[in-house]
């Protein structure tokens, strides 16, 4: 949604939201049955605060629940069995940043990302990852 066009503002203000749901099912014997549901949510807010300078906020969420099978390989890379994997996982990605429109289709972006994952399996510890990015992009 481009609020600049809707409300006839002089500064740009954009909002984007999307969601996607994926369901994977497979019937068969015990090693073939799969029932996995995943959902993706995305939200992007971008607001021009000064001429050509934008504040950005992005939120992403990925949830998965169900079961899947992962293959086990020997030292030669051959699959010798399959291991059941029950999933309840939630990933969140938060991005905060500023973007400068250097020229038409040329942007400089400073961004801070925080990503966390929560697992239901004690073999996989929960994850908290942070990074600071400098992005120089050209739209072709």
Secondary structure in CASP SS format (residue, H / E / C, confidence):
PFRMAT SS
TARGET T0000
AUTHOR 0000-0000-0000
METHOD secondary structure of the structure
MODEL  1
X C 1.00
X E 1.00
X H 1.00
X H 1.00
X H 1.00
X H 1.00
X H 1.00
X C 1.00
X C 1.00
X C 1.00
X C 1.00
X C 1.00
X E 1.00
X E 1.00
X E 1.00
X E 1.00
X E 1.00
X E 1.00
X E 1.00
X E 1.00
X E 1.00
X E 1.00
X E 1.00
X E 1.00
X E 1.00
X E 1.00
X C 1.00
X C 1.00
X C 1.00
X C 1.00
X C 1.00
X C 1.00
X C 1.00
X E 1.00
X E 1.00
X E 1.00
X E 1.00
X E 1.00
X E 1.00
X E 1.00
X E 1.00
X E 1.00
X E 1.00
X E 1.00
X E 1.00
X E 1.00
X E 1.00
X E 1.00
X E 1.00
X E 1.00
X C 1.00
X C 1.00
X E 1.00
X E 1.00
X E 1.00
X E 1.00
X E 1.00
X E 1.00
X E 1.00
X E 1.00
X E 1.00
X E 1.00
X E 1.00
X E 1.00
X E 1.00
X E 1.00
X E 1.00
X E 1.00
X E 1.00
X E 1.00
X E 1.00
X E 1.00
X E 1.00
X C 1.00
X C 1.00
X C 1.00
X C 1.00
X C 1.00
X E 1.00
X E 1.00
X E 1.00
X E 1.00
X E 1.00
X E 1.00
X E 1.00
X E 1.00
X E 1.00
X E 1.00
X E 1.00
X E 1.00
X E 1.00
X E 1.00
X E 1.00
X E 1.00
X E 1.00
X E 1.00
X E 1.00
X E 1.00
X E 1.00
X E 1.00
X E 1.00
X E 1.00
X E 1.00
X C 1.00
X C 1.00
X E 1.00
X E 1.00
X E 1.00
X E 1.00
X E 1.00
X E 1.00
X E 1.00
X E 1.00
X E 1.00
X E 1.00
X E 1.00
X E 1.00
X E 1.00
X C 1.00
X C 1.00
X C 1.00
X C 1.00
X C 1.00
X C 1.00
X C 1.00
X C 1.00
X E 1.00
X E 1.00
X E 1.00
X E 1.00
X E 1.00
X E 1.00
X E 1.00
X E 1.00
X E 1.00
X E 1.00
X E 1.00
X E 1.00
X C 1.00
X C 1.00
END
